[in-house]
Amino acid sequence: MSHSGYYDQDAVGDGVRDGRHREIIGGLWDEIGDLQMRFLIAQGMRPGHRLLDVGCGSLRLGARAVAYLDADRYFGSDLNESLIRAGYEQELDEAGRAKTPWSHFGVNADFSFDFLNQPMDVAIAQSVFTHLPLNHLRRCLHNLAPHMARGGRFFATYFECLDGQDLFAPLAQPGGGITTYDYQDPYHYRLSDLVWTVDPTLWAFEPIGDWDHPRGQRMACFRRL
Ligand SMILES: C[S@@+](CC[C@H](N)C(=O)[O-])C[C@H]1O[C@@H](n2cnc3c(N)ncnc32)[C@H](O)[C@@H]1O
């Protein structure tokens, strides 16, 4: 059984060949791309920082981040090579590709970051763990820790089930008309579930919450100790 439609790499590849690489990663290309950039800059990202985009898809953030960051500062990982390739070839211009070698991308489904050979200052996973059971976030944090600079921050979005809401019932999220579940994609979690993913010797958990996401996703921050 696959966790989400993103694991059907043939179907994703067919969609990319049909020119749908923006829709497949959720559409709202400009709105959510700009939102991520505004958020990261407000959080202190600067052109000299190294940014890892976990589950980078077709570079909705990447196209903007590559333009903003100095050369050799943007990195991405995803399980679908077809999405990364579409983003690299169609969303980056020649100058962007010159700033970002193909070796800056890792393709795998197990959150392996061994393709990184420099410490990251900032990392983000936007709308990635909303599609996955929570042990994936735990694994991501475990694997990412050795590749983050001390004090570096990893931001991850999630759908929240508030205390007092029924964890086991379908939950209508505020704003975007999305219904989430405890056991299937798209998933919701309690804040206390996120705490469970954290090894407190490696990461400090710093909840953020609302960040103006149009579909009601919340933001969590994990700071490398
Ligand atoms: C909704 S899209 C978001 C893409 C990107 N973060 C953005 O905001 O534009 C979710 C992405 O997560 C990727 N993904 C899903 N499961 C993954 C896994 N286990 N490892 C790496 N990437 C994964 C999908 O292939 C897809 O590109």
The ligand as an ORCA input file, in Angstrom:
! r2SCAN-3c Opt
* xyz 0 1
  C       2.162     18.906     -2.234
  S       3.736     18.617     -2.965
  C       4.634     20.017     -2.312
  C       5.884     20.328     -3.095
  C       6.689     21.512     -2.573
  N       7.108     21.323     -1.213
  C       5.911     22.787     -2.738
  O       5.409     23.326     -1.756
  O       5.772     23.219     -3.876
  C       4.372     17.248     -2.005
  C       5.728     16.790     -2.486
  O       6.251     15.860     -1.543
  C       6.883     14.819     -2.246
  N       6.955     13.633     -1.390
  C       5.928     12.876     -0.936
  N       6.392     11.851     -0.195
  C       7.758     11.970     -0.168
  C       8.825     11.213      0.422
  N       8.595     10.112      1.142
  N      10.096     11.621      0.228
  C      10.348     12.735     -0.508
  N       9.386     13.494     -1.105
  C       8.100     13.113     -0.932
  C       6.004     14.633     -3.472
  O       6.640     13.926     -4.524
  C       5.682     16.074     -3.825
  O       6.613     16.632     -4.692
*
